[in-house]
Amino acid sequence: MHSYKDLGLSNTKDMYAKAVDGKYAIPGYNFNNMEQLQAIITACIETNSPVILQVSSGARKYANQILLRHMANGAMDIVKDAGSNIPVALHLDHGDTYELCVSCIESGFSSVMIDGSAHSFEDNIVLTKKVVAYAHQHDVTVEGELGVLAGIEDDVQHEVTHYTKPEEVEEFVSKTGVDSLAISIGTSHGAYKFKLKPGEEVPPLRFDILEDVEKRLPGFPIVLHGASSVVPEYVEIINKYGGQLDNAVGVPEDQLLKAARSSVCKINIDSDGRLAMTAKIREVMATKPGEFDPRKYLGPARDELVKMYKHKNENVLGSAGKS
């Protein structure tokens, strides 16, 4: 058993309480490799922002759970070496089984998500409650989910969005004991969040559902998944240098800013990080065809990630300066 406390990590309890009170959202940034982790930590140190490092089950398999623990520990050493005290959580994103959540808790995660949204409401409660009972024994926080987001992200795939039913949230939270709740109000996973016809605009998020949930769960931490903006600049660079991302559209940043000022205390961003990294790698490969040193294309990609994450913290989530 490896405790997250020994790694210098924090759970999300105090982080969320401050975010709800301060009307900002903590970034939930997904990572798969060293360069992404370096960029996230650097950007959050430089903007003095709390951060939740997110790892999907697919990313955990890719990076290796043992290496991930040491990477998280190394990230905290970087924070200390910089003279910073930003709180950092290591979070399992979209855990789908009790066994996976337990494994992550025992390997040093400070927060886990149990996504029971594919089950019936009753079975979701049973599964989530079981995870909460184990996690809370180790002072680990748990995120549950009600509603289904469309789109594709690693092992998560759904064709149709099912909005969260506000009338279910009170019973779910009270019976499971979760520390935060992911809801579905129109965001979706992946780079193709909306299917738009020529001339159509991105449909607004269902803030009416969010407001209803807020009334039923005053002050309770709410989470938005699938909240990348699919930055047009990166889509254009990818397509310019041989990529094929036609009609890739994300969530407008002004809508995310509005959400961050509500009870939404964590906003998940994954696809934008992938797009920024891929854009810069493609650009280097195309403009410098003789380059074969990975540092010469991963380095610029990392630098672009730092730039993007700082922008998100300062101008979208409002988390800069809030550690």
C-alpha positions in Angstrom: 0.0 0.0 0.0 1.4 3.4 -1.1 -0.3 6.4 0.5 -0.6 9.5 -1.6 0.4 11.5 1.5 3.9 10.0 1.3 4.1 11.3 -2.2 3.2 14.8 -1.1 -0.1 14.8 -2.9 -3.4 16.2 -1.7 -6.9 14.9 -2.0 -9.6 17.2 -3.5 -11.7 18.0 -0.4 -10.1 21.4 0.6 -9.3 22.2 -3.0 -13.0 21.9 -4.0 -14.2 23.8 -0.9 -12.0 26.8 -1.8 -13.0 26.6 -5.5 -16.8 26.6 -4.7 -16.3 29.5 -2.3 -14.0 31.4 -4.6 -16.1 30.9 -7.8 -13.4 29.3 -9.9 -12.7 25.9 -11.3 -9.6 23.7 -10.7 -8.1 22.3 -13.9 -8.3 18.6 -14.4 -5.6 18.0 -16.9 -5.0 14.5 -18.3 -1.5 13.2 -19.0 0.1 10.1 -20.5 3.8 10.9 -20.7 6.7 12.9 -19.2 6.4 16.0 -21.4 2.7 16.4 -20.7 3.3 16.1 -16.9 6.2 18.6 -17.1 4.0 21.1 -19.0 1.1 20.8 -16.5 3.3 21.2 -13.4 5.3 24.1 -15.0 2.2 26.0 -16.1 0.5 25.6 -12.7 3.6 26.6 -10.7 4.0 29.7 -12.9 0.3 30.7 -12.6 0.1 29.6 -8.9 -2.8 27.3 -9.6 -4.0 24.2 -7.9 -4.2 21.3 -10.2 -5.6 17.8 -10.6 -3.4 15.4 -12.5 -5.7 13.0 -14.3 -5.0 9.5 -15.5 -7.4 7.3 -17.4 -7.3 3.6 -17.2 -5.8 3.6 -20.7 -3.1 6.0 -19.7 -2.3 4.0 -16.6 -1.7 0.9 -18.8 0.3 3.0 -21.2 2.6 4.7 -18.7 2.8 1.8 -16.2 1.3 2.2 -12.7 4.7 1.9 -10.9 6.3 4.6 -13.1 3.2 6.8 -12.7 3.7 6.8 -8.9 7.3 7.9 -9.3 6.3 10.5 -11.8 3.8 12.0 -9.4 6.4 12.0 -6.7 8.9 13.7 -9.0 6.3 16.3 -9.9 5.9 17.2 -6.3 9.7 17.5 -5.9 9.6 20.0 -8.8 6.9 21.9 -7.0 9.0 22.0 -3.8 12.2 22.9 -5.7 10.4 25.9 -7.2 9.4 27.1 -3.8 5.8 26.6 -4.6 3.0 25.2 -2.4 0.3 24.5 -5.0 -1.9 21.6 -4.1 -1.7 18.7 -6.5 -4.0 15.7 -6.6 -3.5 12.5 -8.6 -6.9 11.4 -9.9 -8.2 8.3 -11.7 -10.4 9.5 -14.6 -13.4 7.3 -15.5 -12.6 4.3 -13.4 -15.3 1.8 -14.3 -14.8 -1.0 -11.7 -14.3 -1.2 -7.9 -11.2 -3.2 -8.4 -9.5 -0.5 -10.6 -10.4 2.2 -8.0 -8.9 0.1 -5.2 -5.7 -0.6 -7.2 -5.3 3.1 -7.9 -5.8 4.0 -4.2 -3.3 1.4 -3.2 -0.7 2.7 -5.7 -0.9 6.4 -4.5 -3.8 8.1 -6.1 -5.4 10.7 -3.9 -8.7 10.8 -5.7 -10.7 8.4 -7.9 -13.7 8.6 -10.1 -16.1 5.7 -10.3 -18.1 6.1 -13.5 -21.2 4.0 -13.0 -23.2 6.0 -15.6 -23.5 2.9 -17.9 -25.4 1.1 -15.1 -29.0 1.7 -13.9 -29.5 4.4 -11.3 -29.8 1.9 -8.6 -26.7 -0.1 -9.6 -24.7 3.1 -10.0 -25.5 3.9 -6.4 -24.5 0.5 -5.2 -21.2 0.5 -7.1 -20.3 4.1 -6.1 -21.2 3.6 -2.5 -18.8 0.6 -2.4 -16.0 2.6 -3.8 -16.6 5.5 -1.4 -16.6 3.1 1.6 -13.1 1.8 0.7 -11.7 5.2 -0.5 -12.7 7.1 2.7 -10.9 4.5 4.8 -7.7 5.9 3.2 -8.8 9.6 3.2 -9.1 9.4 -0.6 -11.9 11.5 -2.3 -14.4 10.1 -4.8 -16.1 11.5 -7.8 -19.3 10.0 -9.1 -21.2 10.5 -12.3 -24.9 10.9 -13.3 -25.7 11.3 -16.9 -23.8 10.2 -20.0 -21.5 12.2 -22.2 -21.3 11.4 -25.9 -18.0 11.0 -27.7 -14.8 9.0 -27.4 -12.0 9.3 -24.9 -9.7 6.3 -24.3 -11.9 3.5 -23.0 -15.0 5.7 -22.7 -17.3 5.7 -25.7 -21.0 6.7 -26.0 -22.9 7.7 -29.1 -25.7 9.7 -27.5 -25.7 12.2 -24.6 -28.1 11.6 -21.7 -28.5 14.7 -19.7 -28.3 14.5 -15.9 -31.7 14.4 -14.3 -31.6 17.0 -11.5 -34.3 15.1 -9.6 -31.9 12.2 -9.0 -28.9 14.1 -7.7 -29.9 14.5 -4.0 -30.7 10.8 -3.6 -27.5 9.8 -5.4 -25.2 12.0 -3.3 -26.9 11.2 0.0 -26.9 7.4 -0.6 -23.3 7.1 -1.9 -21.4 9.7 0.1 -19.5 10.9 -2.9 -17.3 14.0 -2.6 -18.1 15.5 -6.0 -20.4 14.8 -8.9 -19.8 14.9 -12.6 -22.9 15.9 -14.5 -23.9 16.0 -18.2 -25.1 19.4 -19.5 -23.9 19.2 -23.1 -20.2 18.7 -23.1 -18.8 15.6 -24.7 -15.5 13.7 -25.1 -13.0 13.9 -27.9 -12.3 16.5 -30.6 -15.7 16.1 -32.3 -18.0 17.4 -29.7 -20.7 18.8 -31.9 -22.0 17.8 -35.3 -22.7 21.2 -37.0 -24.2 21.9 -40.4 -22.8 24.9 -42.4 -23.6 28.1 -40.7 -24.7 26.5 -37.4 -23.3 27.7 -34.1 -22.3 25.5 -31.2 -25.4 24.8 -29.0 -25.1 26.4 -25.5 -24.6 24.2 -22.5 -27.7 23.3 -20.5 -27.1 25.9 -17.7 -30.7 25.3 -16.7 -29.8 21.8 -15.6 -26.8 23.1 -13.8 -28.8 25.7 -12.0 -31.4 23.1 -10.9 -28.6 20.9 -9.6 -27.1 23.8 -7.7 -30.4 24.5 -6.0 -30.8 20.9 -5.0 -27.1 20.5 -3.8 -26.1 24.0 -2.6 -22.4 24.3 -2.3 -21.7 20.8 -3.5 -18.7 20.3 -5.8 -19.8 19.8 -9.4 -17.5 18.5 -12.2 -17.6 19.0 -16.0 -16.1 16.4 -18.3 -15.3 16.8 -22.0 -14.6 20.5 -21.7 -11.9 21.0 -24.3 -12.4 24.0 -26.6 -10.8 22.1 -29.5 -8.6 25.2 -30.2 -9.0 26.1 -33.9 -5.4 27.2 -34.1 -4.2 23.7 -33.4 -6.7 22.1 -35.7 -5.5 24.3 -38.5 -1.9 23.5 -37.9 -2.6 19.7 -37.8 -4.6 19.9 -41.0 -1.9 22.1 -42.7 0.7 19.6 -42.1 -1.1 16.5 -43.2 -3.7 15.8 -40.5 -7.4 15.2 -41.1 -9.5 16.8 -38.4 -12.5 18.0 -40.4 -15.3 19.8 -38.5 -13.6 19.3 -35.1 -15.5 21.6 -32.8 -15.3 22.1 -29.0 -16.9 24.0 -26.1 -16.6 27.8 -26.4 -14.4 29.2 -23.7 -16.9 31.8 -22.7 -19.3 29.0 -21.7 -16.6 27.4 -19.6 -15.9 30.7 -17.9 -19.5 31.0 -17.0 -19.6 27.4 -15.7 -16.4 28.1 -13.6 -18.2 30.9 -11.8 -20.9 28.5 -10.6 -20.7 25.5 -8.4 -18.6 23.7 -11.0 -15.3 23.4 -9.2 -13.4 21.1 -11.6 -13.3 21.3 -15.4 -11.6 18.4 -17.3 -9.4 19.2 -20.3 -7.8 16.4 -22.3 -8.3 16.8 -26.0 -6.8 20.3 -26.1 -3.6 19.0 -24.7 -3.5 16.2 -27.3 -4.2 18.7 -30.1 -1.5 21.2 -29.0 1.1 18.5 -28.7 0.2 16.9 -32.1 0.1 20.3 -33.8 3.7 21.2 -32.8 5.1 17.7 -33.5 3.5 17.7 -37.0 4.9 21.2 -37.6 8.4 20.3 -36.7 8.3 17.0 -38.7 7.0 18.8 -41.8 9.3 21.9 -41.7 12.4 20.1 -40.5 12.2 16.7 -42.3 15.8 15.8 -41.4 15.1 16.0 -37.7 15.2 12.7 -35.8 16.0 13.8 -32.2 12.8 13.4 -30.2 13.8 16.3 -27.9 13.7 18.6 -30.9 10.0 17.9 -31.5 8.8 17.0 -28.1 10.4 20.1 -26.6 8.4 22.5 -28.7 5.3 20.5 -28.1 5.9 20.8 -24.3 6.5 24.5 -24.6 3.2 24.9 -26.4 1.4 22.9 -23.8 2.7 25.2 -21.1 1.4 28.2 -23.0 -2.0 26.7 -23.5 -2.4 25.5 -19.8 -1.4 28.9 -18.5 -4.1 30.5 -20.8 -6.7 28.1 -19.4 -5.8 28.8 -15.8 -5.7 32.6 -16.3 -8.5 33.2 -18.7 -10.9 30.3 -18.7 -10.9 28.6 -15.3 -10.0 31.4 -13.0 -7.7 29.2 -11.0 -4.5 31.3 -11.4 -3.4 32.7 -8.1 -5.7 30.5 -6.1 -3.4 28.0 -4.6 
